[in-house]
Amino acid sequence: GNLGRKRRLSAFVVTGNKNGLAGFATAKAVDGRACLRKAKNRAAQKLMHIELCDGHTIFHDFFCRFGMTKIFVEKKPEGYGLVAHRAIREICQLVGIKNIYAKVEGAKGVQHVVKAFFLGLLSQKKYEKIAESKGLHLVEFKPEYGNFPKVLASPTQCRKEEDIRYDENMDFTRYAMDGKVVLKKKK
């Protein structure tokens, strides 16, 4: 019959346990409560584990993008706080990240920002895979350790010095930022 158009609501939900576990999902329904319930249940089914460095921040600086949204994320020391887009701040609170700086460039739609940030958080494991594939130790230098190296990931089988080619690039910062530089506008 002729019932006309029905109004439907859409909800985008991010959920987490504040200890490295988070997920997001979207859902549609005619009723607002049903919409939120469906989105919350879907987000709980799609939880992802995110590693935290010292229980308060990320392991390294990274660049991530989704569509036209670009995000530059920097690791910060204890007490710095969350200086970021409102969606990134909420995700960090749900994941358990307390100190971070994030700059969003391009499109600032909430769904694209969330998807790009989750891609970046999950790409942190990429470092360990790169170190494993090259047969190298992944090391971090921190002032808290007196700028002495701390091994974050070790390969199962190390390469010897004669196995490393002379023209091989050992700079891992190019993997983190993908050769991108943060846009700094003139004052």
Secondary structure, DSSP 4 states (H G I P E B T S, - for coil): ----PPP-EEEEEEEE-SSSEEEEEEEEESSHHHHHHHHHHHHHHT-EE---BTTTB-SS-EEEEETTEEEEEEE--TT--EES-HHHHHHHHHHT--SEEEEEEE---HHHHHHHHHHHHHTTHHHHHHHHHHT--EEEE-GGGTT-EEEEE--SSPPPGGGS-TT----THHHHHTT--------
